[in-house]
Amino acid sequence: QAVTASNYDAWGNALEWRIKTLDESSLVLVLKEIVNVYATGLARIKGQADRMTSRSYTSDQRLFREEMVEYTSYQDARGAAIGAYDAWGNVLHQMITRRDEVGTVLEVKEITNTYSGQNALKSLADTSLIKSFTIDGITLRSEQFIDYRSYTDAGGTLINGYDNYGNAIGQRITEYDGSHTVIGYKEIVNGYAAGIWALK
């Protein structure tokens, strides 16, 4: 890949990015253009975008996908207002809309992350809740709750959430339908070889 940043604002934020995916002959296979929007001076100072729009093009410059990510505040289950970012700059809430080449909405998702303790300092989420909606962005189709926190499995073995390098070890994933009925559950445990492979 070849990545180019341009159009920096006064706070050093790159407002535009171009990412080229190349083949072995350095011919462009896919071109992605990304535009970041910072709505306020405070957002610019912190480098926290309010909106990111990416457009992907084929080698002959035909648009085939557009994705818009909006980093927005929300209300938690208790009705408390939660910002789009926490005090350490971790993304707490985002809305993602994907469209095809003619602007037809293909997918709408909402992602809410939580962080705590040392994991917050390392930008390692405790949990992620991913909601998928119909193309109107209103009707809930499904939910997926991912828990990265350490736990003890059925055999009594402690499964850590992350290793010392920030790699996810244990994940518990609960899937729900649009009425919040559980339709699936799985546990994923990843293993990493010592040394350079864990660092990657």
Short mmCIF file of the C-alpha atoms (twelve columns), coordinates in Angstrom:
data_MODEL
# 
_entry.id   MODEL 
# 
loop_
_atom_site.group_PDB 
_atom_site.id 
_atom_site.type_symbol 
_atom_site.label_atom_id 
_atom_site.label_alt_id 
_atom_site.label_comp_id 
_atom_site.label_asym_id 
_atom_site.label_seq_id 
_atom_site.Cartn_x 
_atom_site.Cartn_y 
_atom_site.Cartn_z 
_atom_site.pdbx_PDB_model_num 
ATOM 1   C CA . GLN A 1   0.000   0.000   0.000   1 
ATOM 2   C CA . ALA A 2   0.995   3.598   -0.613  1 
ATOM 3   C CA . VAL A 3   -0.443  6.150   1.828   1 
ATOM 4   C CA . THR A 4   -0.411  9.922   1.272   1 
ATOM 5   C CA . ALA A 5   -1.722  12.564  3.680   1 
ATOM 6   C CA . SER A 6   -2.506  16.120  2.611   1 
ATOM 7   C CA . ASN A 7   -4.395  19.325  3.419   1 
ATOM 8   C CA . TYR A 8   -3.302  19.670  7.043   1 
ATOM 9   C CA . ASP A 9   -5.117  22.088  9.308   1 
ATOM 10  C CA . ALA A 10  -3.417  24.504  11.713  1 
ATOM 11  C CA . TRP A 11  -3.294  21.816  14.414  1 
ATOM 12  C CA . GLY A 12  -1.531  19.250  12.242  1 
ATOM 13  C CA . ASN A 13  -4.558  17.092  11.453  1 
ATOM 14  C CA . ALA A 14  -4.524  15.601  7.970   1 
ATOM 15  C CA . LEU A 15  -7.916  16.376  6.435   1 
ATOM 16  C CA . GLU A 16  -7.389  14.182  3.383   1 
ATOM 17  C CA . TRP A 17  -5.785  10.781  2.854   1 
ATOM 18  C CA . ARG A 18  -5.194  8.712   -0.274  1 
ATOM 19  C CA . ILE A 19  -4.507  5.008   0.107   1 
ATOM 20  C CA . LYS A 20  -3.452  3.023   -2.942  1 
ATOM 21  C CA . THR A 21  -3.517  -0.774  -2.921  1 
ATOM 22  C CA . LEU A 22  -0.920  -1.968  -5.426  1 
ATOM 23  C CA . ASP A 23  -0.215  -5.275  -7.137  1 
ATOM 24  C CA . GLU A 24  3.239   -6.823  -7.466  1 
ATOM 25  C CA . SER A 25  3.919   -4.587  -10.490 1 
ATOM 26  C CA . SER A 26  2.952   -1.440  -8.516  1 
ATOM 27  C CA . LEU A 27  -0.220  -1.009  -10.558 1 
ATOM 28  C CA . VAL A 28  -3.130  0.492   -8.622  1 
ATOM 29  C CA . LEU A 29  -5.841  -2.037  -7.790  1 
ATOM 30  C CA . VAL A 30  -7.938  0.073   -5.443  1 
ATOM 31  C CA . LEU A 31  -7.771  3.758   -4.538  1 
ATOM 32  C CA . LYS A 32  -9.368  4.938   -1.300  1 
ATOM 33  C CA . GLU A 33  -9.835  8.618   -0.558  1 
ATOM 34  C CA . ILE A 34  -10.583 9.658   3.038   1 
ATOM 35  C CA . VAL A 35  -11.816 13.064  4.175   1 
ATOM 36  C CA . ASN A 36  -11.885 13.970  7.878   1 
ATOM 37  C CA . VAL A 37  -14.026 16.740  9.349   1 
ATOM 38  C CA . TYR A 38  -13.304 18.438  12.679  1 
ATOM 39  C CA . ALA A 39  -16.312 20.510  13.721  1 
ATOM 40  C CA . THR A 40  -14.838 22.519  16.582  1 
ATOM 41  C CA . GLY A 41  -11.556 24.015  17.666  1 
ATOM 42  C CA . LEU A 42  -11.380 21.646  20.621  1 
ATOM 43  C CA . ALA A 43  -11.840 18.644  18.314  1 
ATOM 44  C CA . ARG A 44  -9.003  19.898  16.127  1 
ATOM 45  C CA . ILE A 45  -6.710  20.435  19.104  1 
ATOM 46  C CA . LYS A 46  -7.377  16.886  20.333  1 
ATOM 47  C CA . GLY A 47  -7.254  15.349  16.854  1 
ATOM 48  C CA . GLN A 48  -10.727 13.875  17.309  1 
ATOM 49  C CA . ALA A 49  -12.697 13.825  14.065  1 
ATOM 50  C CA . ASP A 50  -16.453 14.384  14.038  1 
ATOM 51  C CA . ARG A 51  -16.938 12.692  10.686  1 
ATOM 52  C CA . MET A 52  -14.874 10.561  8.326   1 
ATOM 53  C CA . THR A 53  -15.924 9.799   4.761   1 
ATOM 54  C CA . SER A 54  -14.069 7.268   2.627   1 
ATOM 55  C CA . ARG A 55  -14.652 6.549   -1.047  1 
ATOM 56  C CA . SER A 56  -13.166 3.532   -2.803  1 
ATOM 57  C CA . TYR A 57  -12.431 3.464   -6.528  1 
ATOM 58  C CA . THR A 58  -11.410 0.759   -8.969  1 
ATOM 59  C CA . SER A 59  -8.256  0.994   -11.065 1 
ATOM 60  C CA . ASP A 60  -10.239 2.789   -13.792 1 
ATOM 61  C CA . GLN A 61  -11.470 5.359   -11.223 1 
ATOM 62  C CA . ARG A 62  -15.018 4.046   -10.869 1 
ATOM 63  C CA . LEU A 63  -16.549 4.618   -7.435  1 
ATOM 64  C CA . PHE A 64  -17.753 1.321   -5.966  1 
ATOM 65  C CA . ARG A 65  -18.163 1.997   -2.249  1 
ATOM 66  C CA . GLU A 66  -18.637 4.896   0.145   1 
ATOM 67  C CA . GLU A 67  -18.501 4.748   3.925   1 
ATOM 68  C CA . MET A 68  -19.301 7.548   6.346   1 
ATOM 69  C CA . VAL A 69  -18.391 7.296   10.033  1 
ATOM 70  C CA . GLU A 70  -19.904 9.829   12.430  1 
ATOM 71  C CA . TYR A 71  -18.436 10.081  15.927  1 
ATOM 72  C CA . THR A 72  -21.373 11.191  18.042  1 
ATOM 73  C CA . SER A 73  -22.454 11.434  21.668  1 
ATOM 74  C CA . TYR A 74  -25.184 9.133   22.989  1 
ATOM 75  C CA . GLN A 75  -27.215 8.266   26.082  1 
ATOM 76  C CA . ASP A 76  -26.335 5.185   28.114  1 
ATOM 77  C CA . ALA A 77  -28.874 2.819   29.706  1 
ATOM 78  C CA . ARG A 78  -29.249 5.192   32.659  1 
ATOM 79  C CA . GLY A 79  -29.950 8.160   30.423  1 
ATOM 80  C CA . ALA A 80  -26.562 9.783   31.054  1 
ATOM 81  C CA . ALA A 81  -25.014 11.719  28.161  1 
ATOM 82  C CA . ILE A 82  -21.782 10.105  26.935  1 
ATOM 83  C CA . GLY A 83  -19.414 11.849  24.529  1 
ATOM 84  C CA . ALA A 84  -18.024 10.404  21.324  1 
ATOM 85  C CA . TYR A 85  -14.543 10.098  22.891  1 
ATOM 86  C CA . ASP A 86  -13.322 9.474   26.419  1 
ATOM 87  C CA . ALA A 87  -10.671 11.496  28.266  1 
ATOM 88  C CA . TRP A 88  -7.883  9.422   26.655  1 
ATOM 89  C CA . GLY A 89  -9.134  9.881   23.095  1 
ATOM 90  C CA . ASN A 90  -10.682 6.425   22.735  1 
ATOM 91  C CA . VAL A 91  -13.722 6.225   20.469  1 
ATOM 92  C CA . LEU A 92  -16.837 5.498   22.533  1 
ATOM 93  C CA . HIS A 93  -19.568 5.822   19.941  1 
ATOM 94  C CA . GLN A 94  -19.815 5.855   16.159  1 
ATOM 95  C CA . MET A 95  -22.448 5.517   13.455  1 
ATOM 96  C CA . ILE A 96  -21.385 3.880   10.192  1 
ATOM 97  C CA . THR A 97  -23.287 4.166   6.919   1 
ATOM 98  C CA . ARG A 98  -22.156 2.263   3.824   1 
ATOM 99  C CA . ARG A 99  -23.406 3.091   0.327   1 
ATOM 100 C CA . ASP A 100 -22.867 1.679   -3.148  1 
ATOM 101 C CA . GLU A 101 -21.648 3.550   -6.212  1 
ATOM 102 C CA . VAL A 102 -24.987 5.309   -6.796  1 
ATOM 103 C CA . GLY A 103 -25.524 6.323   -3.180  1 
ATOM 104 C CA . THR A 104 -27.936 3.563   -2.187  1 
ATOM 105 C CA . VAL A 105 -27.588 2.715   1.511   1 
ATOM 106 C CA . LEU A 106 -26.342 -0.842  1.979   1 
ATOM 107 C CA . GLU A 107 -25.727 -0.971  5.707   1 
ATOM 108 C CA . VAL A 108 -26.134 1.096   8.858   1 
ATOM 109 C CA . LYS A 109 -24.282 0.191   12.055  1 
ATOM 110 C CA . GLU A 110 -23.844 1.676   15.500  1 
ATOM 111 C CA . ILE A 111 -20.788 0.739   17.579  1 
ATOM 112 C CA . THR A 112 -20.452 1.535   21.279  1 
ATOM 113 C CA . ASN A 113 -17.218 0.749   23.145  1 
ATOM 114 C CA . THR A 114 -16.350 0.794   26.846  1 
ATOM 115 C CA . TYR A 115 -12.920 1.136   28.469  1 
ATOM 116 C CA . SER A 116 -11.622 1.017   32.030  1 
ATOM 117 C CA . GLY A 117 -8.416  1.183   34.059  1 
ATOM 118 C CA . GLN A 118 -5.126  0.466   32.346  1 
ATOM 119 C CA . ASN A 119 -6.916  -0.752  29.231  1 
ATOM 120 C CA . ALA A 120 -8.244  2.745   28.637  1 
ATOM 121 C CA . LEU A 121 -4.700  4.121   28.647  1 
ATOM 122 C CA . LYS A 122 -3.751  1.496   26.046  1 
ATOM 123 C CA . SER A 123 -6.896  2.001   23.907  1 
ATOM 124 C CA . LEU A 124 -7.968  -1.598  24.579  1 
ATOM 125 C CA . ALA A 125 -11.745 -1.922  24.787  1 
ATOM 126 C CA . ASP A 126 -13.464 -3.870  27.557  1 
ATOM 127 C CA . THR A 127 -16.619 -4.370  25.511  1 
ATOM 128 C CA . SER A 128 -18.052 -3.515  22.099  1 
ATOM 129 C CA . LEU A 129 -21.736 -3.454  21.220  1 
ATOM 130 C CA . ILE A 130 -22.430 -3.556  17.482  1 
ATOM 131 C CA . LYS A 131 -25.971 -2.867  16.313  1 
ATOM 132 C CA . SER A 132 -27.047 -3.431  12.710  1 
ATOM 133 C CA . PHE A 133 -30.079 -1.593  11.343  1 
ATOM 134 C CA . THR A 134 -32.177 -1.774  8.217   1 
ATOM 135 C CA . ILE A 135 -31.296 0.759   5.549   1 
ATOM 136 C CA . ASP A 136 -33.607 3.347   7.134   1 
ATOM 137 C CA . GLY A 137 -31.190 3.462   10.083  1 
ATOM 138 C CA . ILE A 138 -34.063 3.025   12.540  1 
ATOM 139 C CA . THR A 139 -35.252 -0.590  12.659  1 
ATOM 140 C CA . LEU A 140 -32.866 -2.844  14.576  1 
ATOM 141 C CA . ARG A 141 -31.933 -6.050  12.736  1 
ATOM 142 C CA . SER A 142 -29.353 -7.637  15.016  1 
ATOM 143 C CA . GLU A 143 -26.875 -6.993  17.816  1 
ATOM 144 C CA . GLN A 144 -23.465 -8.421  18.692  1 
ATOM 145 C CA . PHE A 145 -21.931 -7.919  22.129  1 
ATOM 146 C CA . ILE A 146 -18.183 -8.630  22.367  1 
ATOM 147 C CA . ASP A 147 -16.605 -8.932  25.812  1 
ATOM 148 C CA . TYR A 148 -12.803 -8.697  25.894  1 
ATOM 149 C CA . ARG A 149 -12.484 -8.837  29.685  1 
ATOM 150 C CA . SER A 150 -10.650 -11.686 31.430  1 
ATOM 151 C CA . TYR A 151 -12.847 -14.600 32.538  1 
ATOM 152 C CA . THR A 152 -12.719 -18.165 33.809  1 
ATOM 153 C CA . ASP A 153 -13.909 -20.778 31.304  1 
ATOM 154 C CA . ALA A 154 -16.026 -23.848 32.034  1 
ATOM 155 C CA . GLY A 155 -12.920 -25.870 32.840  1 
ATOM 156 C CA . GLY A 156 -11.712 -23.384 35.445  1 
ATOM 157 C CA . THR A 157 -8.961  -21.883 33.283  1 
ATOM 158 C CA . LEU A 158 -8.374  -18.148 33.502  1 
ATOM 159 C CA . ILE A 159 -8.567  -16.580 30.033  1 
ATOM 160 C CA . ASN A 160 -6.969  -13.148 29.822  1 
ATOM 161 C CA . GLY A 161 -8.562  -10.449 27.720  1 
ATOM 162 C CA . TYR A 162 -5.298  -9.174  26.233  1 
ATOM 163 C CA . ASP A 163 -1.631  -10.128 26.362  1 
ATOM 164 C CA . ASN A 164 1.202   -7.751  27.277  1 
ATOM 165 C CA . TYR A 165 1.415   -6.543  23.672  1 
ATOM 166 C CA . GLY A 166 -2.276  -5.602  23.390  1 
ATOM 167 C CA . ASN A 167 -3.308  -8.647  21.360  1 
ATOM 168 C CA . ALA A 168 -6.839  -9.888  22.082  1 
ATOM 169 C CA . ILE A 169 -6.675  -13.316 23.747  1 
ATOM 170 C CA . GLY A 170 -10.175 -14.115 24.939  1 
ATOM 171 C CA . GLN A 171 -13.414 -12.898 23.402  1 
ATOM 172 C CA . ARG A 172 -16.946 -13.822 24.403  1 
ATOM 173 C CA . ILE A 173 -19.464 -12.969 21.708  1 
ATOM 174 C CA . THR A 174 -23.212 -12.951 22.258  1 
ATOM 175 C CA . GLU A 175 -25.488 -12.473 19.257  1 
ATOM 176 C CA . TYR A 176 -29.067 -11.166 19.400  1 
ATOM 177 C CA . ASP A 177 -31.840 -10.736 16.878  1 
ATOM 178 C CA . GLY A 178 -33.773 -7.511  16.400  1 
ATOM 179 C CA . SER A 179 -35.960 -8.198  19.457  1 
ATOM 180 C CA . HIS A 180 -32.889 -8.715  21.676  1 
ATOM 181 C CA . THR A 181 -33.388 -12.485 21.872  1 
ATOM 182 C CA . VAL A 182 -30.129 -14.432 22.166  1 
ATOM 183 C CA . ILE A 183 -29.526 -16.425 18.988  1 
ATOM 184 C CA . GLY A 184 -25.877 -17.386 19.448  1 
ATOM 185 C CA . TYR A 185 -22.912 -17.433 21.794  1 
ATOM 186 C CA . LYS A 186 -19.268 -18.314 21.214  1 
ATOM 187 C CA . GLU A 187 -15.924 -17.999 22.899  1 
ATOM 188 C CA . ILE A 188 -12.774 -17.290 20.908  1 
ATOM 189 C CA . VAL A 189 -9.319  -17.848 22.393  1 
ATOM 190 C CA . ASN A 190 -6.312  -16.707 20.366  1 
ATOM 191 C CA . GLY A 191 -2.749  -17.853 20.885  1 
ATOM 192 C CA . TYR A 192 0.379   -16.005 19.809  1 
ATOM 193 C CA . ALA A 193 3.879   -17.398 19.543  1 
ATOM 194 C CA . ALA A 194 6.470   -15.682 21.700  1 
ATOM 195 C CA . GLY A 195 8.658   -12.917 20.345  1 
ATOM 196 C CA . ILE A 196 8.198   -11.035 17.109  1 
ATOM 197 C CA . TRP A 197 4.905   -12.696 16.151  1 
ATOM 198 C CA . ALA A 198 3.219   -11.411 19.309  1 
ATOM 199 C CA . LEU A 199 4.561   -7.911  18.569  1 
ATOM 200 C CA . LYS A 200 2.900   -8.001  15.146  1 
# 
